[in-house]
Amino acid sequence: MRILIVDDEPATGLFLQSIIKELPGVKTDIATSGKEALKKALISQPQAVFLDIDMPDINGIELAHTLAEKYEDLSLVFATAHPDHALEAFELYSIDYILKPFDQERIKRTVKKLMDKSKYFSSTEVPIPVKTTIQNMFLKPSNILYIEARNSGNIIQTSNGTHITKENIHNLSIKLQQHNFFPLP
């Protein structure tokens, strides 16, 4: 399991990493800002993100919205000193909301919960990059229900929502070729 830890306090990020790395099968990376987290997420494709809320450039709630829009199956965990944002966090379908000071056993239980969820939904399926009219994002081919060609752009209907892309239908079909997608006349 790949976990990205986002906290503007490096010592806190390292502390979380030291706890999480005690569990087998977990790889972690740390970002100390929202902008750095977006860059690292693009490279490492994490399955889960531990987020602080109070950060200088992008707050954790805004960052969670952005990440959730870009990465469909991403699990969110808030790890923060602010109890007043819990409702917002759970509206984003976060897995947990852990308050500082951290309880090591609670963190381990949360990671085990993430790993159980990951095993349940796991696959070797690699998300494909798609340029939508709003942003670049990654979609799992198994979540794509259909793609409809329109004059104004192509509509990609997934199990999680609708996305509009100007990307050429031929290019999309090449990306999806190995996933048993085929064009209808």
C-alpha atoms as an extended CHARMM CRD file, in Angstrom:
* protein
*
       185  EXT
         1         1  MET       CA              0.0000000000        0.0000000000        0.0000000000  PROA      1               0.0000000000
         2         2  ARG       CA              1.2620000000        3.4820000000       -0.9170000000  PROA      2               0.0000000000
         3         3  ILE       CA              0.5220000000        6.2490000000        1.6040000000  PROA      3               0.0000000000
         4         4  LEU       CA              1.3110000000        9.9400000000        1.2170000000  PROA      4               0.0000000000
         5         5  ILE       CA              1.6450000000       11.9240000000        4.4610000000  PROA      5               0.0000000000
         6         6  VAL       CA              0.9850000000       15.6700000000        4.1590000000  PROA      6               0.0000000000
         7         7  ASP       CA              1.9270000000       17.9030000000        7.0930000000  PROA      7               0.0000000000
         8         8  ASP       CA              3.6870000000       21.2670000000        7.0840000000  PROA      8               0.0000000000
         9         9  GLU       CA              5.5490000000       20.2800000000       10.2670000000  PROA      9               0.0000000000
        10        10  PRO       CA              8.3540000000       17.9270000000        9.1330000000  PROA      10              0.0000000000
        11        11  ALA       CA              8.7060000000       16.3540000000       12.6010000000  PROA      11              0.0000000000
        12        12  THR       CA              5.0180000000       15.3790000000       12.5990000000  PROA      12              0.0000000000
        13        13  GLY       CA              5.3000000000       13.8550000000        9.1380000000  PROA      13              0.0000000000
        14        14  LEU       CA              8.3550000000       11.8510000000       10.1820000000  PROA      14              0.0000000000
        15        15  PHE       CA              6.6090000000       10.7030000000       13.3690000000  PROA      15              0.0000000000
        16        16  LEU       CA              3.5830000000        9.4520000000       11.4030000000  PROA      16              0.0000000000
        17        17  GLN       CA              5.8970000000        7.7970000000        8.8910000000  PROA      17              0.0000000000
        18        18  SER       CA              7.8050000000        5.9680000000       11.6460000000  PROA      18              0.0000000000
        19        19  ILE       CA              4.5560000000        4.5160000000       13.0220000000  PROA      19              0.0000000000
        20        20  ILE       CA              3.1080000000        3.5690000000        9.6430000000  PROA      20              0.0000000000
        21        21  LYS       CA              6.3510000000        1.9730000000        8.3970000000  PROA      21              0.0000000000
        22        22  GLU       CA              6.2130000000       -0.5260000000       11.2710000000  PROA      22              0.0000000000
        23        23  LEU       CA              3.4450000000       -2.2880000000        9.3470000000  PROA      23              0.0000000000
        24        24  PRO       CA              4.4990000000       -4.6630000000        6.5550000000  PROA      24              0.0000000000
        25        25  GLY       CA              3.6170000000       -3.8980000000        2.9590000000  PROA      25              0.0000000000
        26        26  VAL       CA              3.3870000000       -0.1210000000        3.3590000000  PROA      26              0.0000000000
        27        27  LYS       CA              5.4170000000        2.4510000000        1.4300000000  PROA      27              0.0000000000
        28        28  THR       CA              5.2460000000        6.0610000000        2.5460000000  PROA      28              0.0000000000
        29        29  ASP       CA              6.2050000000        9.4370000000        1.2090000000  PROA      29              0.0000000000
        30        30  ILE       CA              6.0090000000       12.8310000000        2.9160000000  PROA      30              0.0000000000
        31        31  ALA       CA              5.0010000000       16.2390000000        1.5690000000  PROA      31              0.0000000000
        32        32  THR       CA              5.2810000000       19.4140000000        3.6380000000  PROA      32              0.0000000000
        33        33  SER       CA              2.8670000000       21.5280000000        1.5870000000  PROA      33              0.0000000000
        34        34  GLY       CA             -0.2520000000       21.1370000000       -0.4910000000  PROA      34              0.0000000000
        35        35  LYS       CA              1.5890000000       21.9800000000       -3.7070000000  PROA      35              0.0000000000
        36        36  GLU       CA              4.2820000000       19.4130000000       -2.9580000000  PROA      36              0.0000000000
        37        37  ALA       CA              1.5680000000       16.8460000000       -2.1700000000  PROA      37              0.0000000000
        38        38  LEU       CA             -0.0600000000       17.3710000000       -5.5760000000  PROA      38              0.0000000000
        39        39  LYS       CA              3.2940000000       16.8370000000       -7.3210000000  PROA      39              0.0000000000
        40        40  LYS       CA              4.1530000000       13.7420000000       -5.2750000000  PROA      40              0.0000000000
        41        41  ALA       CA              0.6780000000       12.2490000000       -5.7500000000  PROA      41              0.0000000000
        42        42  LEU       CA              1.0860000000       12.5520000000       -9.5050000000  PROA      42              0.0000000000
        43        43  ILE       CA              4.3180000000       10.5560000000       -9.3410000000  PROA      43              0.0000000000
        44        44  SER       CA              3.6140000000        7.9920000000       -6.6130000000  PROA      44              0.0000000000
        45        45  GLN       CA             -0.1330000000        7.4290000000       -7.1790000000  PROA      45              0.0000000000
        46        46  PRO       CA             -0.8850000000        6.8570000000       -3.4700000000  PROA      46              0.0000000000
        47        47  GLN       CA             -3.7870000000        4.6930000000       -2.3760000000  PROA      47              0.0000000000
        48        48  ALA       CA             -4.2460000000        6.7620000000        0.7840000000  PROA      48              0.0000000000
        49        49  VAL       CA             -3.3120000000       10.2130000000        2.0720000000  PROA      49              0.0000000000
        50        50  PHE       CA             -2.8830000000       11.3380000000        5.6870000000  PROA      50              0.0000000000
        51        51  LEU       CA             -3.6780000000       15.0790000000        5.7110000000  PROA      51              0.0000000000
        52        52  ASP       CA             -3.1080000000       17.8560000000        8.1760000000  PROA      52              0.0000000000
        53        53  ILE       CA             -5.6860000000       20.6350000000        7.9260000000  PROA      53              0.0000000000
        54        54  ASP       CA             -3.8350000000       23.8020000000        8.8830000000  PROA      54              0.0000000000
        55        55  MET       CA             -1.1880000000       24.3220000000        6.2040000000  PROA      55              0.0000000000
        56        56  PRO       CA              0.0880000000       27.6170000000        4.7650000000  PROA      56              0.0000000000
        57        57  ASP       CA             -0.4860000000       27.1940000000        1.0220000000  PROA      57              0.0000000000
        58        58  ILE       CA             -3.5330000000       24.9270000000        0.6360000000  PROA      58              0.0000000000
        59        59  ASN       CA             -5.5180000000       23.7880000000        3.6520000000  PROA      59              0.0000000000
        60        60  GLY       CA             -6.1210000000       20.0700000000        4.0770000000  PROA      60              0.0000000000
        61        61  ILE       CA             -9.8390000000       20.2200000000        3.2540000000  PROA      61              0.0000000000
        62        62  GLU       CA             -9.1860000000       22.0180000000       -0.0580000000  PROA      62              0.0000000000
        63        63  LEU       CA             -6.3480000000       19.6260000000       -0.8350000000  PROA      63              0.0000000000
        64        64  ALA       CA             -8.6050000000       16.6490000000       -0.0930000000  PROA      64              0.0000000000
        65        65  HSD       CA            -11.2160000000       18.0010000000       -2.5460000000  PROA      65              0.0000000000
        66        66  THR       CA             -8.5770000000       18.3910000000       -5.2460000000  PROA      66              0.0000000000
        67        67  LEU       CA             -7.0590000000       14.9500000000       -4.6680000000  PROA      67              0.0000000000
        68        68  ALA       CA            -10.4690000000       13.2450000000       -4.5090000000  PROA      68              0.0000000000
        69        69  GLU       CA            -11.4230000000       14.7970000000       -7.8560000000  PROA      69              0.0000000000
        70        70  LYS       CA             -8.1870000000       13.6820000000       -9.5150000000  PROA      70              0.0000000000
        71        71  TYR       CA             -7.8550000000       10.2010000000       -8.0230000000  PROA      71              0.0000000000
        72        72  GLU       CA            -11.1350000000        8.3140000000       -7.8670000000  PROA      72              0.0000000000
        73        73  ASP       CA            -10.2450000000        5.5550000000       -5.4200000000  PROA      73              0.0000000000
        74        74  LEU       CA             -8.0580000000        7.5350000000       -3.0290000000  PROA      74              0.0000000000
        75        75  SER       CA             -8.6660000000        6.9930000000        0.6990000000  PROA      75              0.0000000000
        76        76  LEU       CA             -8.4230000000       10.0740000000        2.9150000000  PROA      76              0.0000000000
        77        77  VAL       CA             -7.3680000000       10.2120000000        6.5650000000  PROA      77              0.0000000000
        78        78  PHE       CA             -7.2070000000       13.5160000000        8.4020000000  PROA      78              0.0000000000
        79        79  ALA       CA             -4.5000000000       13.7790000000       11.0610000000  PROA      79              0.0000000000
        80        80  THR       CA             -4.8240000000       17.1680000000       12.6880000000  PROA      80              0.0000000000
        81        81  ALA       CA             -5.0800000000       19.2480000000       15.8470000000  PROA      81              0.0000000000
        82        82  HSD       CA             -8.4000000000       20.7680000000       14.7250000000  PROA      82              0.0000000000
        83        83  PRO       CA            -11.5070000000       18.8810000000       15.9190000000  PROA      83              0.0000000000
        84        84  ASP       CA            -13.8540000000       21.4260000000       14.3270000000  PROA      84              0.0000000000
        85        85  HSD       CA            -13.4050000000       20.1420000000       10.7400000000  PROA      85              0.0000000000
        86        86  ALA       CA            -14.5190000000       16.5410000000       11.3190000000  PROA      86              0.0000000000
        87        87  LEU       CA            -17.9120000000       16.9760000000        9.6430000000  PROA      87              0.0000000000
        88        88  GLU       CA            -16.3170000000       18.4230000000        6.5010000000  PROA      88              0.0000000000
        89        89  ALA       CA            -13.8220000000       15.5590000000        6.4740000000  PROA      89              0.0000000000
        90        90  PHE       CA            -16.4780000000       12.8790000000        6.6640000000  PROA      90              0.0000000000
        91        91  GLU       CA            -18.4960000000       14.6200000000        3.9360000000  PROA      91              0.0000000000
        92        92  LEU       CA            -15.4570000000       13.8320000000        1.7790000000  PROA      92              0.0000000000
        93        93  TYR       CA            -15.8710000000       10.1520000000        2.7750000000  PROA      93              0.0000000000
        94        94  SER       CA            -12.6730000000       10.1340000000        4.7960000000  PROA      94              0.0000000000
        95        95  ILE       CA            -11.7580000000        6.8490000000        6.4580000000  PROA      95              0.0000000000
        96        96  ASP       CA            -10.7530000000        8.4330000000        9.7680000000  PROA      96              0.0000000000
        97        97  TYR       CA            -10.1810000000       11.7140000000       11.5950000000  PROA      97              0.0000000000
        98        98  ILE       CA             -7.2970000000       11.4270000000       14.0570000000  PROA      98              0.0000000000
        99        99  LEU       CA             -6.5310000000       14.2090000000       16.5190000000  PROA      99              0.0000000000
       100       100  LYS       CA             -3.0900000000       15.2700000000       17.7390000000  PROA      100             0.0000000000
       101       101  PRO       CA             -1.3760000000       14.1810000000       19.9150000000  PROA      101             0.0000000000
       102       102  PHE       CA             -1.4340000000       10.9100000000       18.0190000000  PROA      102             0.0000000000
       103       103  ASP       CA             -2.1750000000        7.5570000000       19.5840000000  PROA      103             0.0000000000
       104       104  GLN       CA              0.1600000000        5.1010000000       17.8310000000  PROA      104             0.0000000000
       105       105  GLU       CA             -2.2610000000        2.1840000000       18.1290000000  PROA      105             0.0000000000
       106       106  ARG       CA             -5.0560000000        4.2610000000       16.5890000000  PROA      106             0.0000000000
       107       107  ILE       CA             -2.8470000000        5.1110000000       13.6260000000  PROA      107             0.0000000000
       108       108  LYS       CA             -1.9380000000        1.4460000000       13.1480000000  PROA      108             0.0000000000
       109       109  ARG       CA             -5.6210000000        0.4260000000       13.3110000000  PROA      109             0.0000000000
       110       110  THR       CA             -6.4410000000        3.0340000000       10.6830000000  PROA      110             0.0000000000
       111       111  VAL       CA             -3.6720000000        1.8160000000        8.3740000000  PROA      111             0.0000000000
       112       112  LYS       CA             -4.8520000000       -1.7870000000        8.8320000000  PROA      112             0.0000000000
       113       113  LYS       CA             -8.3770000000       -0.6310000000        7.9230000000  PROA      113             0.0000000000
       114       114  LEU       CA             -6.9440000000        1.0160000000        4.8020000000  PROA      114             0.0000000000
       115       115  MET       CA             -5.0570000000       -2.1540000000        3.9160000000  PROA      115             0.0000000000
       116       116  ASP       CA             -8.1920000000       -4.2720000000        4.3550000000  PROA      116             0.0000000000
       117       117  LYS       CA            -10.1030000000       -1.8970000000        2.0810000000  PROA      117             0.0000000000
       118       118  SER       CA             -7.2510000000       -1.9830000000       -0.4090000000  PROA      118             0.0000000000
       119       119  LYS       CA             -7.2100000000       -5.7970000000       -0.4510000000  PROA      119             0.0000000000
       120       120  TYR       CA            -10.9590000000       -5.8700000000       -0.9830000000  PROA      120             0.0000000000
       121       121  PHE       CA            -10.7840000000       -3.4830000000       -3.9210000000  PROA      121             0.0000000000
       122       122  SER       CA             -7.2690000000       -4.3040000000       -5.0760000000  PROA      122             0.0000000000
       123       123  SER       CA             -6.2180000000       -5.0860000000       -8.5470000000  PROA      123             0.0000000000
       124       124  THR       CA             -3.1280000000       -4.7120000000      -10.6240000000  PROA      124             0.0000000000
       125       125  GLU       CA             -5.1070000000       -2.3000000000      -12.7400000000  PROA      125             0.0000000000
       126       126  VAL       CA             -3.2120000000        0.8560000000      -13.5740000000  PROA      126             0.0000000000
       127       127  PRO       CA             -5.2450000000        4.0600000000      -13.8550000000  PROA      127             0.0000000000
       128       128  ILE       CA             -5.0790000000        5.7750000000      -17.2360000000  PROA      128             0.0000000000
       129       129  PRO       CA             -4.3830000000        9.5040000000      -17.5780000000  PROA      129             0.0000000000
       130       130  VAL       CA             -7.2550000000       11.5100000000      -19.0680000000  PROA      130             0.0000000000
       131       131  LYS       CA             -7.3620000000       15.2350000000      -19.8180000000  PROA      131             0.0000000000
       132       132  THR       CA            -10.8180000000       16.5100000000      -18.9470000000  PROA      132             0.0000000000
       133       133  THR       CA            -12.0590000000       20.0090000000      -19.7090000000  PROA      133             0.0000000000
       134       134  ILE       CA            -11.4290000000       20.8860000000      -16.0500000000  PROA      134             0.0000000000
       135       135  GLN       CA             -8.2110000000       19.0580000000      -15.1490000000  PROA      135             0.0000000000
       136       136  ASN       CA             -5.9350000000       16.1040000000      -15.7810000000  PROA      136             0.0000000000
       137       137  MET       CA             -7.0140000000       13.0460000000      -13.8280000000  PROA      137             0.0000000000
       138       138  PHE       CA             -6.4860000000        9.3080000000      -13.5550000000  PROA      138             0.0000000000
       139       139  LEU       CA             -9.3510000000        6.8830000000      -14.1350000000  PROA      139             0.0000000000
       140       140  LYS       CA             -9.3840000000        3.1720000000      -13.4610000000  PROA      140             0.0000000000
       141       141  PRO       CA            -10.5480000000        1.4260000000      -16.6260000000  PROA      141             0.0000000000
       142       142  SER       CA            -12.8340000000       -0.8610000000      -14.6000000000  PROA      142             0.0000000000
       143       143  ASN       CA            -14.7090000000        2.2420000000      -13.3770000000  PROA      143             0.0000000000
       144       144  ILE       CA            -15.4170000000        3.4300000000      -16.9380000000  PROA      144             0.0000000000
       145       145  LEU       CA            -18.9050000000        2.4250000000      -18.0170000000  PROA      145             0.0000000000
       146       146  TYR       CA            -18.8180000000        3.9430000000      -21.5010000000  PROA      146             0.0000000000
       147       147  ILE       CA            -17.4130000000        6.7590000000      -23.6170000000  PROA      147             0.0000000000
       148       148  GLU       CA            -19.7380000000        8.6900000000      -25.8780000000  PROA      148             0.0000000000
       149       149  ALA       CA            -18.4820000000       10.8020000000      -28.7850000000  PROA      149             0.0000000000
       150       150  ARG       CA            -20.0790000000       14.2370000000      -29.0660000000  PROA      150             0.0000000000
       151       151  ASN       CA            -19.2910000000       17.2650000000      -31.2250000000  PROA      151             0.0000000000
       152       152  SER       CA            -18.3810000000       19.3170000000      -28.1680000000  PROA      152             0.0000000000
       153       153  GLY       CA            -16.1360000000       16.6080000000      -26.7160000000  PROA      153             0.0000000000
       154       154  ASN       CA            -16.2730000000       13.0460000000      -25.4900000000  PROA      154             0.0000000000
       155       155  ILE       CA            -18.2800000000       12.0740000000      -22.4320000000  PROA      155             0.0000000000
       156       156  ILE       CA            -16.6670000000        9.5200000000      -20.1370000000  PROA      156             0.0000000000
       157       157  GLN       CA            -19.2370000000        7.9820000000      -17.8150000000  PROA      157             0.0000000000
       158       158  THR       CA            -17.6920000000        6.2480000000      -14.8010000000  PROA      158             0.0000000000
       159       159  SER       CA            -19.1980000000        4.5850000000      -11.7710000000  PROA      159             0.0000000000
       160       160  ASN       CA            -18.1840000000        7.7350000000       -9.8660000000  PROA      160             0.0000000000
       161       161  GLY       CA            -19.4780000000       10.4280000000      -12.2260000000  PROA      161             0.0000000000
       162       162  THR       CA            -19.3440000000       12.0300000000      -15.6510000000  PROA      162             0.0000000000
       163       163  HSD       CA            -16.2500000000       13.6300000000      -17.1790000000  PROA      163             0.0000000000
       164       164  ILE       CA            -15.9860000000       15.6140000000      -20.4130000000  PROA      164             0.0000000000
       165       165  THR       CA            -12.7860000000       15.4600000000      -22.4340000000  PROA      165             0.0000000000
       166       166  LYS       CA            -11.5520000000       16.9920000000      -25.6640000000  PROA      166             0.0000000000
       167       167  GLU       CA             -9.1720000000       14.0550000000      -25.9650000000  PROA      167             0.0000000000
       168       168  ASN       CA             -9.4410000000       12.2530000000      -29.2890000000  PROA      168             0.0000000000
       169       169  ILE       CA            -11.7020000000        9.1690000000      -29.1550000000  PROA      169             0.0000000000
       170       170  HSD       CA             -9.0510000000        7.1910000000      -31.0540000000  PROA      170             0.0000000000
       171       171  ASN       CA             -6.4230000000        8.0090000000      -28.3950000000  PROA      171             0.0000000000
       172       172  LEU       CA             -8.8350000000        6.9710000000      -25.6480000000  PROA      172             0.0000000000
       173       173  SER       CA             -9.5720000000        3.6840000000      -27.3960000000  PROA      173             0.0000000000
       174       174  ILE       CA             -5.8300000000        2.9500000000      -27.6640000000  PROA      174             0.0000000000
       175       175  LYS       CA             -5.3990000000        3.5750000000      -23.9150000000  PROA      175             0.0000000000
       176       176  LEU       CA             -8.3300000000        1.2570000000      -23.1800000000  PROA      176             0.0000000000
       177       177  GLN       CA             -7.5680000000       -1.4000000000      -25.7980000000  PROA      177             0.0000000000
       178       178  GLN       CA             -5.9190000000       -3.8050000000      -23.3410000000  PROA      178             0.0000000000
       179       179  HSD       CA             -8.9340000000       -3.4950000000      -21.0040000000  PROA      179             0.0000000000
       180       180  ASN       CA            -11.4490000000       -5.1000000000      -23.3880000000  PROA      180             0.0000000000
       181       181  PHE       CA            -13.0790000000       -1.8610000000      -24.4980000000  PROA      181             0.0000000000
       182       182  PHE       CA            -14.2930000000       -1.7780000000      -28.0410000000  PROA      182             0.0000000000
       183       183  PRO       CA            -15.9750000000        0.9000000000      -30.1630000000  PROA      183             0.0000000000
       184       184  LEU       CA            -19.5800000000        0.5200000000      -31.2300000000  PROA      184             0.0000000000
       185       185  PRO       CA            -20.5130000000        1.6550000000      -34.7510000000  PROA      185             0.0000000000
